[in-house]
């Protein structure tokens, strides 16, 4: 994924354009200060929620189960066929 890096002063001047940009193209923008010591990332809310969901699935072990099933079988597993209580 292509990453854009921009200094904090430019972010301040162009915030609304950057906000629109991350929501349209789903590419993060790295924000750095003038001394290049402090870093942050601007991403869309949709992308943030997807990251949070992935982390939750990983933390609870569900993602591991999905990966196991993908490796064990090339068959499609319908989500309604998963016994969520056993995970």
PDB file of N, CA, C and O in Angstrom:
ATOM      1  N   UNK A   1       0.842  -1.175   0.000  1.00  0.00           N
ATOM      2  CA  UNK A   1       0.000   0.000   0.000  1.00  0.00           C
ATOM      3  C   UNK A   1       0.888   1.239   0.000  1.00  0.00           C
ATOM      4  O   UNK A   1       1.833   1.353   0.781  1.00  0.00           O
ATOM      5  N   UNK A   2       0.562   2.146  -0.882  1.00  0.00           N
ATOM      6  CA  UNK A   2       1.304   3.394  -0.972  1.00  0.00           C
ATOM      7  C   UNK A   2       0.995   4.263   0.233  1.00  0.00           C
ATOM      8  O   UNK A   2      -0.159   4.397   0.642  1.00  0.00           O
ATOM      9  N   UNK A   3       2.036   4.849   0.791  1.00  0.00           N
ATOM     10  CA  UNK A   3       1.837   5.677   1.980  1.00  0.00           C
ATOM     11  C   UNK A   3       2.309   7.087   1.699  1.00  0.00           C
ATOM     12  O   UNK A   3       3.370   7.285   1.105  1.00  0.00           O
ATOM     13  N   UNK A   4       1.537   8.061   2.117  1.00  0.00           N
ATOM     14  CA  UNK A   4       1.896   9.457   1.984  1.00  0.00           C
ATOM     15  C   UNK A   4       2.359   9.966   3.337  1.00  0.00           C
ATOM     16  O   UNK A   4       1.744   9.677   4.364  1.00  0.00           O
ATOM     17  N   UNK A   5       3.439  10.721   3.334  1.00  0.00           N
ATOM     18  CA  UNK A   5       3.943  11.318   4.564  1.00  0.00           C
ATOM     19  C   UNK A   5       3.879  12.834   4.404  1.00  0.00           C
ATOM     20  O   UNK A   5       4.279  13.379   3.375  1.00  0.00           O
ATOM     21  N   UNK A   6       3.373  13.505   5.433  1.00  0.00           N
ATOM     22  CA  UNK A   6       3.190  14.952   5.351  1.00  0.00           C
ATOM     23  C   UNK A   6       3.468  15.560   6.722  1.00  0.00           C
ATOM     24  O   UNK A   6       3.201  14.938   7.750  1.00  0.00           O
ATOM     25  N   UNK A   7       4.004  16.777   6.731  1.00  0.00           N
ATOM     26  CA  UNK A   7       4.308  17.393   8.032  1.00  0.00           C
ATOM     27  C   UNK A   7       3.052  17.999   8.638  1.00  0.00           C
ATOM     28  O   UNK A   7       2.080  18.289   7.940  1.00  0.00           O
ATOM     29  N   UNK A   8       3.094  18.181   9.941  1.00  0.00           N
ATOM     30  CA  UNK A   8       1.927  18.612  10.702  1.00  0.00           C
ATOM     31  C   UNK A   8       1.408  19.974  10.254  1.00  0.00           C
ATOM     32  O   UNK A   8       0.198  20.199  10.253  1.00  0.00           O
ATOM     33  N   UNK A   9       2.295  20.878   9.878  1.00  0.00           N
ATOM     34  CA  UNK A   9       1.849  22.202   9.415  1.00  0.00           C
ATOM     35  C   UNK A   9       1.017  22.095   8.147  1.00  0.00           C
ATOM     36  O   UNK A   9       0.008  22.784   7.996  1.00  0.00           O
ATOM     37  N   UNK A  10       1.444  21.228   7.238  1.00  0.00           N
ATOM     38  CA  UNK A  10       0.683  21.026   6.002  1.00  0.00           C
ATOM     39  C   UNK A  10      -0.656  20.367   6.285  1.00  0.00           C
ATOM     40  O   UNK A  10      -1.654  20.668   5.629  1.00  0.00           O
ATOM     41  N   UNK A  11      -0.678  19.471   7.260  1.00  0.00           N
ATOM     42  CA  UNK A  11      -1.940  18.831   7.638  1.00  0.00           C
ATOM     43  C   UNK A  11      -2.909  19.893   8.150  1.00  0.00           C
ATOM     44  O   UNK A  11      -4.083  19.902   7.781  1.00  0.00           O
ATOM     45  N   UNK A  12      -2.415  20.778   8.996  1.00  0.00           N
ATOM     46  CA  UNK A  12      -3.248  21.840   9.545  1.00  0.00           C
ATOM     47  C   UNK A  12      -3.865  22.679   8.423  1.00  0.00           C
ATOM     48  O   UNK A  12      -5.047  23.017   8.477  1.00  0.00           O
ATOM     49  N   UNK A  13      -3.067  23.014   7.411  1.00  0.00           N
ATOM     50  CA  UNK A  13      -3.535  23.856   6.309  1.00  0.00           C
ATOM     51  C   UNK A  13      -4.502  23.126   5.377  1.00  0.00           C
ATOM     52  O   UNK A  13      -5.386  23.747   4.787  1.00  0.00           O
ATOM     53  N   UNK A  14      -4.334  21.817   5.247  1.00  0.00           N
ATOM     54  CA  UNK A  14      -5.086  21.036   4.257  1.00  0.00           C
ATOM     55  C   UNK A  14      -5.965  19.964   4.870  1.00  0.00           C
ATOM     56  O   UNK A  14      -6.297  18.980   4.207  1.00  0.00           O
ATOM     57  N   UNK A  15      -6.348  20.140   6.128  1.00  0.00           N
ATOM     58  CA  UNK A  15      -7.014  19.072   6.854  1.00  0.00           C
ATOM     59  C   UNK A  15      -8.271  18.549   6.153  1.00  0.00           C
ATOM     60  O   UNK A  15      -8.428  17.337   6.006  1.00  0.00           O
ATOM     61  N   UNK A  16      -9.155  19.427   5.725  1.00  0.00           N
ATOM     62  CA  UNK A  16     -10.419  18.967   5.145  1.00  0.00           C
ATOM     63  C   UNK A  16     -10.196  18.216   3.832  1.00  0.00           C
ATOM     64  O   UNK A  16     -10.900  17.248   3.547  1.00  0.00           O
ATOM     65  N   UNK A  17      -9.221  18.658   3.031  1.00  0.00           N
ATOM     66  CA  UNK A  17      -8.893  17.950   1.793  1.00  0.00           C
ATOM     67  C   UNK A  17      -8.326  16.567   2.109  1.00  0.00           C
ATOM     68  O   UNK A  17      -8.672  15.583   1.455  1.00  0.00           O
ATOM     69  N   UNK A  18      -7.453  16.497   3.115  1.00  0.00           N
ATOM     70  CA  UNK A  18      -6.854  15.224   3.505  1.00  0.00           C
ATOM     71  C   UNK A  18      -7.898  14.277   4.087  1.00  0.00           C
ATOM     72  O   UNK A  18      -7.867  13.074   3.830  1.00  0.00           O
ATOM     73  N   UNK A  19      -8.815  14.823   4.867  1.00  0.00           N
ATOM     74  CA  UNK A  19      -9.907  14.030   5.433  1.00  0.00           C
ATOM     75  C   UNK A  19     -10.736  13.394   4.321  1.00  0.00           C
ATOM     76  O   UNK A  19     -11.074  12.212   4.386  1.00  0.00           O
ATOM     77  N   UNK A  20     -11.054  14.169   3.326  1.00  0.00           N
ATOM     78  CA  UNK A  20     -11.811  13.660   2.180  1.00  0.00           C
ATOM     79  C   UNK A  20     -10.984  12.612   1.431  1.00  0.00           C
ATOM     80  O   UNK A  20     -11.516  11.584   1.013  1.00  0.00           O
ATOM     81  N   UNK A  21      -9.711  12.865   1.264  1.00  0.00           N
ATOM     82  CA  UNK A  21      -8.819  11.969   0.524  1.00  0.00           C
ATOM     83  C   UNK A  21      -8.723  10.580   1.160  1.00  0.00           C
ATOM     84  O   UNK A  21      -8.830   9.573   0.460  1.00  0.00           O
ATOM     85  N   UNK A  22      -8.522  10.517   2.477  1.00  0.00           N
ATOM     86  CA  UNK A  22      -8.387   9.199   3.128  1.00  0.00           C
ATOM     87  C   UNK A  22      -9.695   8.417   3.082  1.00  0.00           C
ATOM     88  O   UNK A  22      -9.683   7.186   3.074  1.00  0.00           O
ATOM     89  N   UNK A  23     -10.813   9.121   3.051  1.00  0.00           N
ATOM     90  CA  UNK A  23     -12.104   8.437   2.955  1.00  0.00           C
ATOM     91  C   UNK A  23     -12.392   7.950   1.539  1.00  0.00           C
ATOM     92  O   UNK A  23     -13.080   6.945   1.358  1.00  0.00           O
ATOM     93  N   UNK A  24     -11.880   8.644   0.548  1.00  0.00           N
ATOM     94  CA  UNK A  24     -12.124   8.254  -0.837  1.00  0.00           C
ATOM     95  C   UNK A  24     -11.185   7.160  -1.323  1.00  0.00           C
ATOM     96  O   UNK A  24     -11.618   6.223  -1.994  1.00  0.00           O
ATOM     97  N   UNK A  25      -9.883   7.271  -0.984  1.00  0.00           N
ATOM     98  CA  UNK A  25      -8.923   6.326  -1.568  1.00  0.00           C
ATOM     99  C   UNK A  25      -8.422   5.262  -0.593  1.00  0.00           C
ATOM    100  O   UNK A  25      -7.685   4.360  -0.992  1.00  0.00           O
ATOM    101  N   UNK A  26      -8.810   5.355   0.669  1.00  0.00           N
ATOM    102  CA  UNK A  26      -8.441   4.355   1.684  1.00  0.00           C
ATOM    103  C   UNK A  26      -6.924   4.152   1.801  1.00  0.00           C
ATOM    104  O   UNK A  26      -6.456   3.038   2.040  1.00  0.00           O
ATOM    105  N   UNK A  27      -6.177   5.221   1.632  1.00  0.00           N
ATOM    106  CA  UNK A  27      -4.729   5.180   1.831  1.00  0.00           C
ATOM    107  C   UNK A  27      -4.395   6.075   3.013  1.00  0.00           C
ATOM    108  O   UNK A  27      -4.843   7.218   3.098  1.00  0.00           O
ATOM    109  N   UNK A  28      -3.597   5.528   3.922  1.00  0.00           N
ATOM    110  CA  UNK A  28      -3.271   6.284   5.120  1.00  0.00           C
ATOM    111  C   UNK A  28      -2.310   7.424   4.806  1.00  0.00           C
ATOM    112  O   UNK A  28      -1.584   7.391   3.812  1.00  0.00           O
ATOM    113  N   UNK A  29      -2.321   8.428   5.669  1.00  0.00           N
ATOM    114  CA  UNK A  29      -1.400   9.549   5.570  1.00  0.00           C
ATOM    115  C   UNK A  29      -0.622   9.612   6.871  1.00  0.00           C
ATOM    116  O   UNK A  29      -1.204   9.775   7.943  1.00  0.00           O
ATOM    117  N   UNK A  30       0.690   9.485   6.778  1.00  0.00           N
ATOM    118  CA  UNK A  30       1.557   9.584   7.959  1.00  0.00           C
ATOM    119  C   UNK A  30       1.820  11.057   8.225  1.00  0.00           C
ATOM    120  O   UNK A  30       2.186  11.810   7.322  1.00  0.00           O
ATOM    121  N   UNK A  31       1.631  11.452   9.459  1.00  0.00           N
ATOM    122  CA  UNK A  31       1.836  12.840   9.869  1.00  0.00           C
ATOM    123  C   UNK A  31       3.077  12.889  10.749  1.00  0.00           C
ATOM    124  O   UNK A  31       3.184  12.138  11.718  1.00  0.00           O
ATOM    125  N   UNK A  32       4.014  13.770  10.414  1.00  0.00           N
ATOM    126  CA  UNK A  32       5.262  13.892  11.181  1.00  0.00           C
ATOM    127  C   UNK A  32       5.439  15.348  11.612  1.00  0.00           C
ATOM    128  O   UNK A  32       4.954  16.269  10.955  1.00  0.00           O
ATOM    129  N   UNK A  33       6.138  15.534  12.721  1.00  0.00           N
ATOM    130  CA  UNK A  33       6.416  16.899  13.147  1.00  0.00           C
ATOM    131  C   UNK A  33       7.686  17.401  12.454  1.00  0.00           C
ATOM    132  O   UNK A  33       8.333  16.666  11.709  1.00  0.00           O
ATOM    133  N   UNK A  34       8.025  18.651  12.711  1.00  0.00           N
ATOM    134  CA  UNK A  34       9.166  19.273  12.039  1.00  0.00           C
ATOM    135  C   UNK A  34      10.495  18.583  12.362  1.00  0.00           C
ATOM    136  O   UNK A  34      11.407  18.590  11.534  1.00  0.00           O
ATOM    137  N   UNK A  35      10.616  17.994  13.540  1.00  0.00           N
ATOM    138  CA  UNK A  35      11.853  17.313  13.929  1.00  0.00           C
ATOM    139  C   UNK A  35      11.830  15.836  13.539  1.00  0.00           C
ATOM    140  O   UNK A  35      12.785  15.104  13.798  1.00  0.00           O
ATOM    141  N   UNK A  36      10.742  15.407  12.920  1.00  0.00           N
ATOM    142  CA  UNK A  36      10.569  14.015  12.496  1.00  0.00           C
ATOM    143  C   UNK A  36      10.657  13.050  13.683  1.00  0.00           C
ATOM    144  O   UNK A  36      11.129  11.922  13.542  1.00  0.00           O
ATOM    145  N   UNK A  37      10.194  13.508  14.860  1.00  0.00           N
ATOM    146  CA  UNK A  37      10.231  12.679  16.073  1.00  0.00           C
ATOM    147  C   UNK A  37       8.868  12.085  16.409  1.00  0.00           C
ATOM    148  O   UNK A  37       8.778  10.948  16.873  1.00  0.00           O
ATOM    149  N   UNK A  38       7.827  12.841  16.178  1.00  0.00           N
ATOM    150  CA  UNK A  38       6.481  12.389  16.512  1.00  0.00           C
ATOM    151  C   UNK A  38       5.740  12.028  15.232  1.00  0.00           C
ATOM    152  O   UNK A  38       5.747  12.773  14.252  1.00  0.00           O
ATOM    153  N   UNK A  39       5.102  10.867  15.269  1.00  0.00           N
ATOM    154  CA  UNK A  39       4.388  10.385  14.097  1.00  0.00           C
ATOM    155  C   UNK A  39       2.959   9.998  14.485  1.00  0.00           C
ATOM    156  O   UNK A  39       2.699   9.541  15.598  1.00  0.00           O
ATOM    157  N   UNK A  40       2.063  10.191  13.558  1.00  0.00           N
ATOM    158  CA  UNK A  40       0.678   9.756  13.711  1.00  0.00           C
ATOM    159  C   UNK A  40       0.183   9.357  12.326  1.00  0.00           C
ATOM    160  O   UNK A  40       0.851   9.592  11.319  1.00  0.00           O
ATOM    161  N   UNK A  41      -0.991   8.755  12.296  1.00  0.00           N
ATOM    162  CA  UNK A  41      -1.547   8.320  11.016  1.00  0.00           C
ATOM    163  C   UNK A  41      -2.995   8.775  10.918  1.00  0.00           C
ATOM    164  O   UNK A  41      -3.768   8.647  11.868  1.00  0.00           O
ATOM    165  N   UNK A  42      -3.345   9.304   9.764  1.00  0.00           N
ATOM    166  CA  UNK A  42      -4.719   9.696   9.483  1.00  0.00           C
ATOM    167  C   UNK A  42      -5.313   8.637   8.557  1.00  0.00           C
ATOM    168  O   UNK A  42      -4.813   8.403   7.457  1.00  0.00           O
ATOM    169  N   UNK A  43      -6.397   7.999   9.026  1.00  0.00           N
ATOM    170  CA  UNK A  43      -7.092   7.003   8.213  1.00  0.00           C
ATOM    171  C   UNK A  43      -8.595   7.245   8.326  1.00  0.00           C
ATOM    172  O   UNK A  43      -9.059   7.957   9.216  1.00  0.00           O
ATOM    173  N   UNK A  44      -9.335   6.647   7.420  1.00  0.00           N
ATOM    174  CA  UNK A  44     -10.796   6.800   7.465  1.00  0.00           C
ATOM    175  C   UNK A  44     -11.369   5.999   8.639  1.00  0.00           C
ATOM    176  O   UNK A  44     -10.749   5.052   9.122  1.00  0.00           O
ATOM    177  N   UNK A  45     -12.538   6.388   9.079  1.00  0.00           N
ATOM    178  CA  UNK A  45     -13.222   5.661  10.147  1.00  0.00           C
ATOM    179  C   UNK A  45     -13.530   4.236   9.701  1.00  0.00           C
ATOM    180  O   UNK A  45     -13.414   3.300  10.493  1.00  0.00           O
ATOM    181  N   UNK A  46     -13.915   4.065   8.457  1.00  0.00           N
ATOM    182  CA  UNK A  46     -14.210   2.729   7.921  1.00  0.00           C
ATOM    183  C   UNK A  46     -12.974   1.822   8.009  1.00  0.00           C
ATOM    184  O   UNK A  46     -13.078   0.665   8.416  1.00  0.00           O
ATOM    185  N   UNK A  47     -11.817   2.350   7.629  1.00  0.00           N
ATOM    186  CA  UNK A  47     -10.583   1.566   7.711  1.00  0.00           C
ATOM    187  C   UNK A  47     -10.212   1.271   9.161  1.00  0.00           C
ATOM    188  O   UNK A  47      -9.764   0.170   9.478  1.00  0.00           O
ATOM    189  N   UNK A  48     -10.398   2.256  10.039  1.00  0.00           N
ATOM    190  CA  UNK A  48     -10.105   2.051  11.467  1.00  0.00           C
ATOM    191  C   UNK A  48     -10.967   0.933  12.046  1.00  0.00           C
ATOM    192  O   UNK A  48     -10.475   0.082  12.788  1.00  0.00           O
ATOM    193  N   UNK A  49     -12.254   0.939  11.705  1.00  0.00           N
ATOM    194  CA  UNK A  49     -13.149  -0.104  12.211  1.00  0.00           C
ATOM    195  C   UNK A  49     -12.768  -1.475  11.665  1.00  0.00           C
ATOM    196  O   UNK A  49     -12.882  -2.475  12.373  1.00  0.00           O
ATOM    197  N   UNK A  50     -12.322  -1.532  10.425  1.00  0.00           N
ATOM    198  CA  UNK A  50     -11.882  -2.807   9.848  1.00  0.00           C
ATOM    199  C   UNK A  50     -10.641  -3.321  10.573  1.00  0.00           C
ATOM    200  O   UNK A  50     -10.517  -4.521  10.816  1.00  0.00           O
ATOM    201  N   UNK A  51      -9.738  -2.433  10.914  1.00  0.00           N
ATOM    202  CA  UNK A  51      -8.537  -2.813  11.677  1.00  0.00           C
ATOM    203  C   UNK A  51      -8.942  -3.334  13.049  1.00  0.00           C
ATOM    204  O   UNK A  51      -8.440  -4.365  13.496  1.00  0.00           O
ATOM    205  N   UNK A  52      -9.843  -2.631  13.715  1.00  0.00           N
ATOM    206  CA  UNK A  52     -10.301  -3.042  15.033  1.00  0.00           C
ATOM    207  C   UNK A  52     -10.982  -4.406  14.989  1.00  0.00           C
ATOM    208  O   UNK A  52     -10.778  -5.232  15.879  1.00  0.00           O
ATOM    209  N   UNK A  53     -11.781  -4.644  13.967  1.00  0.00           N
ATOM    210  CA  UNK A  53     -12.458  -5.927  13.829  1.00  0.00           C
ATOM    211  C   UNK A  53     -11.448  -7.053  13.615  1.00  0.00           C
ATOM    212  O   UNK A  53     -11.567  -8.122  14.212  1.00  0.00           O
ATOM    213  N   UNK A  54     -10.466  -6.811  12.771  1.00  0.00           N
ATOM    214  CA  UNK A  54      -9.426  -7.812  12.532  1.00  0.00           C
ATOM    215  C   UNK A  54      -8.661  -8.122  13.808  1.00  0.00           C
ATOM    216  O   UNK A  54      -8.394  -9.287  14.104  1.00  0.00           O
ATOM    217  N   UNK A  55      -8.305  -7.087  14.569  1.00  0.00           N
ATOM    218  CA  UNK A  55      -7.599  -7.300  15.834  1.00  0.00           C
ATOM    219  C   UNK A  55      -8.457  -8.085  16.822  1.00  0.00           C
ATOM    220  O   UNK A  55      -7.950  -8.954  17.531  1.00  0.00           O
ATOM    221  N   UNK A  56      -9.752  -7.783  16.873  1.00  0.00           N
ATOM    222  CA  UNK A  56     -10.654  -8.507  17.759  1.00  0.00           C
ATOM    223  C   UNK A  56     -10.735  -9.980  17.368  1.00  0.00           C
ATOM    224  O   UNK A  56     -10.660 -10.862  18.223  1.00  0.00           O
ATOM    225  N   UNK A  57     -10.888 -10.237  16.076  1.00  0.00           N
ATOM    226  CA  UNK A  57     -10.969 -11.629  15.600  1.00  0.00           C
ATOM    227  C   UNK A  57      -9.669 -12.380  15.889  1.00  0.00           C
ATOM    228  O   UNK A  57      -9.694 -13.566  16.216  1.00  0.00           O
ATOM    229  N   UNK A  58      -8.553 -11.700  15.771  1.00  0.00           N
ATOM    230  CA  UNK A  58      -7.262 -12.312  16.086  1.00  0.00           C
ATOM    231  C   UNK A  58      -7.160 -12.589  17.583  1.00  0.00           C
ATOM    232  O   UNK A  58      -6.729 -13.669  17.988  1.00  0.00           O
ATOM    233  N   UNK A  59      -7.548 -11.633  18.392  1.00  0.00           N
ATOM    234  CA  UNK A  59      -7.468 -11.751  19.850  1.00  0.00           C
ATOM    235  C   UNK A  59      -8.344 -12.878  20.386  1.00  0.00           C
ATOM    236  O   UNK A  59      -7.958 -13.574  21.325  1.00  0.00           O
ATOM    237  N   UNK A  60      -9.504 -13.057  19.802  1.00  0.00           N
ATOM    238  CA  UNK A  60     -10.440 -14.077  20.282  1.00  0.00           C
ATOM    239  C   UNK A  60     -10.188 -15.455  19.681  1.00  0.00           C
ATOM    240  O   UNK A  60     -10.827 -16.432  20.071  1.00  0.00           O
ATOM    241  N   UNK A  61      -9.265 -15.533  18.742  1.00  0.00           N
ATOM    242  CA  UNK A  61      -8.930 -16.820  18.142  1.00  0.00           C
ATOM    243  C   UNK A  61      -9.755 -17.178  16.928  1.00  0.00           C
ATOM    244  O   UNK A  61      -9.490 -18.193  16.284  1.00  0.00           O
ATOM    245  N   UNK A  62     -10.735 -16.382  16.602  1.00  0.00           N
ATOM    246  CA  UNK A  62     -11.602 -16.677  15.464  1.00  0.00           C
ATOM    247  C   UNK A  62     -10.817 -16.631  14.158  1.00  0.00           C
ATOM    248  O   UNK A  62     -11.016 -17.469  13.278  1.00  0.00           O
ATOM    249  N   UNK A  63      -9.931 -15.658  14.033  1.00  0.00           N
ATOM    250  CA  UNK A  63      -9.156 -15.536  12.802  1.00  0.00           C
ATOM    251  C   UNK A  63      -8.277 -16.762  12.584  1.00  0.00           C
ATOM    252  O   UNK A  63      -8.113 -17.218  11.453  1.00  0.00           O
ATOM    253  N   UNK A  64      -7.721 -17.287  13.650  1.00  0.00           N
ATOM    254  CA  UNK A  64      -6.917 -18.507  13.553  1.00  0.00           C
ATOM    255  C   UNK A  64      -7.747 -19.684  13.077  1.00  0.00           C
ATOM    256  O   UNK A  64      -7.288 -20.475  12.254  1.00  0.00           O
ATOM    257  N   UNK A  65      -8.971 -19.807  13.588  1.00  0.00           N
ATOM    258  CA  UNK A  65      -9.872 -20.882  13.172  1.00  0.00           C
ATOM    259  C   UNK A  65     -10.212 -20.746  11.685  1.00  0.00           C
ATOM    260  O   UNK A  65     -10.253 -21.739  10.958  1.00  0.00           O
ATOM    261  N   UNK A  66     -10.448 -19.543  11.252  1.00  0.00           N
ATOM    262  CA  UNK A  66     -10.759 -19.311   9.842  1.00  0.00           C
ATOM    263  C   UNK A  66      -9.569 -19.708   8.976  1.00  0.00           C
ATOM    264  O   UNK A  66      -9.734 -20.361   7.945  1.00  0.00           O
ATOM    265  N   UNK A  67      -8.384 -19.317   9.393  1.00  0.00           N
ATOM    266  CA  UNK A  67      -7.171 -19.682   8.637  1.00  0.00           C
ATOM    267  C   UNK A  67      -6.984 -21.194   8.587  1.00  0.00           C
ATOM    268  O   UNK A  67      -6.630 -21.743   7.543  1.00  0.00           O
ATOM    269  N   UNK A  68      -7.218 -21.868   9.706  1.00  0.00           N
ATOM    270  CA  UNK A  68      -7.104 -23.334   9.742  1.00  0.00           C
ATOM    271  C   UNK A  68      -8.058 -23.971   8.750  1.00  0.00           C
ATOM    272  O   UNK A  68      -7.677 -24.868   7.998  1.00  0.00           O
ATOM    273  N   UNK A  69      -9.277 -23.514   8.751  1.00  0.00           N
ATOM    274  CA  UNK A  69     -10.294 -24.085   7.867  1.00  0.00           C
ATOM    275  C   UNK A  69      -9.968 -23.813   6.402  1.00  0.00           C
ATOM    276  O   UNK A  69     -10.244 -24.640   5.533  1.00  0.00           O
ATOM    277  N   UNK A  70      -9.381 -22.650   6.136  1.00  0.00           N
ATOM    278  CA  UNK A  70      -8.990 -22.345   4.764  1.00  0.00           C
ATOM    279  C   UNK A  70      -7.885 -23.282   4.301  1.00  0.00           C
ATOM    280  O   UNK A  70      -7.870 -23.691   3.140  1.00  0.00           O
ATOM    281  N   UNK A  71      -6.962 -23.629   5.188  1.00  0.00           N
ATOM    282  CA  UNK A  71      -5.859 -24.517   4.846  1.00  0.00           C
ATOM    283  C   UNK A  71      -6.325 -25.969   4.761  1.00  0.00           C
ATOM    284  O   UNK A  71      -5.831 -26.729   3.928  1.00  0.00           O
ATOM    285  N   UNK A  72      -7.269 -26.358   5.615  1.00  0.00           N
ATOM    286  CA  UNK A  72      -7.751 -27.739   5.648  1.00  0.00           C
ATOM    287  C   UNK A  72      -8.629 -28.085   4.454  1.00  0.00           C
ATOM    288  O   UNK A  72      -8.704 -29.246   4.052  1.00  0.00           O
ATOM    289  N   UNK A  73      -9.271 -27.116   3.903  1.00  0.00           N
ATOM    290  CA  UNK A  73     -10.236 -27.402   2.852  1.00  0.00           C
ATOM    291  C   UNK A  73     -10.304 -26.245   1.875  1.00  0.00           C
ATOM    292  O   UNK A  73     -10.224 -25.076   2.254  1.00  0.00           O
ATOM    293  N   UNK A  74     -10.450 -26.592   0.635  1.00  0.00           N
ATOM    294  CA  UNK A  74     -10.636 -25.552  -0.370  1.00  0.00           C
ATOM    295  C   UNK A  74     -12.122 -25.259  -0.570  1.00  0.00           C
ATOM    296  O   UNK A  74     -12.490 -24.435  -1.407  1.00  0.00           O
ATOM    297  N   UNK A  75     -12.968 -25.932   0.197  1.00  0.00           N
ATOM    298  CA  UNK A  75     -14.402 -25.720   0.091  1.00  0.00           C
ATOM    299  C   UNK A  75     -14.818 -24.410   0.756  1.00  0.00           C
ATOM    300  O   UNK A  75     -14.183 -23.934   1.697  1.00  0.00           O
ATOM    301  N   UNK A  76     -15.881 -23.859   0.246  1.00  0.00           N
ATOM    302  CA  UNK A  76     -16.474 -22.669   0.843  1.00  0.00           C
ATOM    303  C   UNK A  76     -17.256 -23.071   2.085  1.00  0.00           C
ATOM    304  O   UNK A  76     -18.014 -24.040   2.066  1.00  0.00           O
ATOM    305  N   UNK A  77     -17.066 -22.315   3.169  1.00  0.00           N
ATOM    306  CA  UNK A  77     -17.821 -22.562   4.395  1.00  0.00           C
ATOM    307  C   UNK A  77     -18.751 -21.378   4.611  1.00  0.00           C
ATOM    308  O   UNK A  77     -18.301 -20.242   4.766  1.00  0.00           O
ATOM    309  N   UNK A  78     -20.017 -21.647   4.621  1.00  0.00           N
ATOM    310  CA  UNK A  78     -20.997 -20.595   4.845  1.00  0.00           C
ATOM    311  C   UNK A  78     -20.922 -20.156   6.302  1.00  0.00           C
ATOM    312  O   UNK A  78     -20.799 -20.993   7.196  1.00  0.00           O
ATOM    313  N   UNK A  79     -20.996 -18.871   6.540  1.00  0.00           N
ATOM    314  CA  UNK A  79     -20.880 -18.338   7.896  1.00  0.00           C
ATOM    315  C   UNK A  79     -21.966 -18.903   8.808  1.00  0.00           C
ATOM    316  O   UNK A  79     -21.748 -19.027  10.013  1.00  0.00           O
ATOM    317  N   UNK A  80     -23.120 -19.244   8.263  1.00  0.00           N
ATOM    318  CA  UNK A  80     -24.191 -19.798   9.092  1.00  0.00           C
ATOM    319  C   UNK A  80     -23.899 -21.239   9.526  1.00  0.00           C
ATOM    320  O   UNK A  80     -24.544 -21.754  10.440  1.00  0.00           O
ATOM    321  N   UNK A  81     -22.926 -21.891   8.871  1.00  0.00           N
ATOM    322  CA  UNK A  81     -22.549 -23.258   9.232  1.00  0.00           C
ATOM    323  C   UNK A  81     -21.506 -23.317  10.357  1.00  0.00           C
ATOM    324  O   UNK A  81     -21.204 -24.399  10.861  1.00  0.00           O
ATOM    325  N   UNK A  82     -20.968 -22.184  10.744  1.00  0.00           N
ATOM    326  CA  UNK A  82     -19.940 -22.155  11.789  1.00  0.00           C
ATOM    327  C   UNK A  82     -20.609 -22.239  13.154  1.00  0.00           C
ATOM    328  O   UNK A  82     -21.551 -21.497  13.433  1.00  0.00           O
ATOM    329  N   UNK A  83     -20.131 -23.129  13.994  1.00  0.00           N
ATOM    330  CA  UNK A  83     -20.641 -23.250  15.360  1.00  0.00           C
ATOM    331  C   UNK A  83     -19.843 -22.271  16.232  1.00  0.00           C
ATOM    332  O   UNK A  83     -18.784 -22.617  16.757  1.00  0.00           O
ATOM    333  N   UNK A  84     -20.353 -21.067  16.377  1.00  0.00           N
ATOM    334  CA  UNK A  84     -19.649 -19.998  17.080  1.00  0.00           C
ATOM    335  C   UNK A  84     -19.444 -20.286  18.553  1.00  0.00           C
ATOM    336  O   UNK A  84     -18.525 -19.736  19.159  1.00  0.00           O
ATOM    337  N   UNK A  85     -20.261 -21.121  19.139  1.00  0.00           N
ATOM    338  CA  UNK A  85     -20.136 -21.480  20.553  1.00  0.00           C
ATOM    339  C   UNK A  85     -18.874 -22.289  20.808  1.00  0.00           C
ATOM    340  O   UNK A  85     -18.320 -22.219  21.905  1.00  0.00           O
ATOM    341  N   UNK A  86     -18.403 -23.054  19.832  1.00  0.00           N
ATOM    342  CA  UNK A  86     -17.230 -23.909  20.009  1.00  0.00           C
ATOM    343  C   UNK A  86     -15.916 -23.165  19.753  1.00  0.00           C
ATOM    344  O   UNK A  86     -14.845 -23.728  19.975  1.00  0.00           O
ATOM    345  N   UNK A  87     -15.974 -21.938  19.299  1.00  0.00           N
ATOM    346  CA  UNK A  87     -14.740 -21.188  18.998  1.00  0.00           C
ATOM    347  C   UNK A  87     -14.066 -20.707  20.226  1.00  0.00           C
ATOM    348  O   UNK A  87     -13.020 -20.063  20.144  1.00  0.00           O
TER     349      UNK A  87
END
